[in-house]
């Protein structure tokens, strides 16, 4: 069985790798389109979305991610990764448009306004009904199509959503000890490769 890939161009990829290894997954870093062919699922971490887009260009990696995602590869996107997958971004920037949401970048403020908050979870994520969410220059989901299921909220904001094989968190689940988001991602990956 192929490993789980973690996009390792920029951002917090090492913490995702550690979280997945905690759950017993084999993890490989993805930096090229060829690396992507060797994995069965992909994590797109937080970081700087425009920097990641630039770093994907020489290898045409963004095009390959879109192709694999549309073909059913499981994807977990966090923070900047959510911006990359969105269908539209405010202020406008290039995005991969594989997740039917609209996002606003840095919606909660600059880095000094980063926060840890309690997220209310949908029952399918199990007990307890809340988890800690780390928000660092986080995007806000400002629109979504009906096919996008909300699995976690912070106040009135959807912060954890799923559309088919794509799971997206506007926060950083890899920075806490709660592994339920990564567990769900691995489950989606098993279903996609079943």
N, C-alpha and C positions, 0 to 999 in steps of 0.2 A: 504494500500500500504506500502511495506517495505521501510525502511529508506535508505539513502545514507551512505555507510560506508567509514571511513577514517582510513587507516592503521596507527595505533598509537603505533608502536614499538619504533620508534626513528625518529628524524627529525622534520620537520616543519608542523606537522599534525594539530596543533591548529589553525594556520592561514587559512588552507584550510577549516576547520570546520566553522570558522567565515564567510568566503566568501560564503560558501554554505547556511548558515543560513541567511545571508544578502539577498539571493535570495528566501527565504521562504522554503528551504528544511529541512526536518527532518534528523538529522545527528546522527550517532552512531559510536563510536570508535570500531575498529577491532584489536584485539590482539591474537585471537585464531581462529582455524578452525571453531569452533562452532559459534563464532561471525560473521564469514563470511556468514554462512547460513542464518543469520537474516537480510541481506541487499540485495538490488537489484542492486547496482552499487558500485564501489570502487575507491577511490582515493589512489594512492601510492605516497607519498610526497617525496620531496628532503630530504637529510640527508646523510648518509654514506651507500652505497649499500652493502658493505661486512658485516657491522654490522647488517643491516636488515636481510640479508640472515642467519646469525648465530642465530638471535633471532627468526626466523621462524622455525628453525629445530625441536625443541622439540615437536611442535604441528603438524608438517608436513604441515604447512600453505602454503608454496610455492607450493606444489603439488596441494592443494585445489584451490589456486588462478589460477593456470594453467588450471585446469579442468573447473572452472566457466567461465574463460575468453574464452576458446575454445567453451564453450556452449553458448556464446553470452552475458555474463554479460558486461555491459559498464564499462570501466576503463579509468581513467585519471591518467597519470603518469607524474610527473615533476622531472626534474634534476636527482637525483639518482634513482628515480622510472623508468625513461627511461632506465637507465643502466640495471636495473633488468629485464625489459621486452624484451630487445634487443635479437637478435639471436646470435650475437657475440660481444665481448667486447675486446678492446685493452687498456692496457695490459690485457691478458687473465684472466678471472674470471668466476665463475659459473653465469649463467643467466637463465631466465625462457623461453626464446626463443618463445614468443607468438607475437612478433612484428617483421616484416621482415625488420629490420634495423641493421646496424653495427655501433657501437659507440666507440669513444675514450674517456676514462675517463680524467677528468681535462684538457681538450684540450686547454682551453684558459688560463691556468696557475693557480698558487696557489691562495689562498684566497685573498692575497693582490692585485691581478689583477682582482678582481670582478668588475663588471661594470653595469651601467644602459644604455641601448641602445634602439633606436627606431626600432621596428620590422615592416616590411611591411606585411600586411595581405591580404589574399585572399578575394574577394568580399563577399563571404558568411558569413563572420564575421561582416559585416555591416560597417557603418561609425563611426568614421573616419578611413581612410585606414591604419593607423598606431596605434601601442600601445607601451607603455613602457614595456621593458623586463628587469628583474633583473637577472643577470647572476652571480652565486656564485659557483666557482670551477665547472663550467658547462661542461657536456659532449658535444662532437660534433658528429653529425650524419655524418659518413664518407662513408656510402653506404646504399642503400635502394632498395627494389624490386619495380616493376612497380605498384603493388597494394597499395603502400603507397603514399597517396596524401599529398602534401606540402600545408599547410594553412598559414604558416608564415615563413619569412626569415629575416636574418640579414646579409646583404651583400650577399655573395654567399652561405651562410650556411642555410640549412633547420633547423628551430628551433621549429616549430609547425607542427606536422604531424598527419594524421589519417589513420588508416587501419581498416575499418569496425567499430566495436564497441570499438576500442582502440584509444584514443586521447593522444598524448604525446608532452610535451613541455620541451625543454632542459633548459628553464628559470623558474622563479618563478612567475607565474601570481597571486598567492595569496598575494604577497607583494605589489601590487598596488591596486588602487581603480577601475580599469577596470575589470569588471566581465564577459567579453565576452567569455573567455575560459571556465569558469565554467558554463555559460549559455549554451554553445554548448554541454558540457559534460552532463548536465541535459537533454537536448533535445535528445542526443544519448541514454541516459538511458530510456527516455520515449518511443522512437522508439523500443528499445530492449525489453521492457516489454509490448508493445502495444498489 
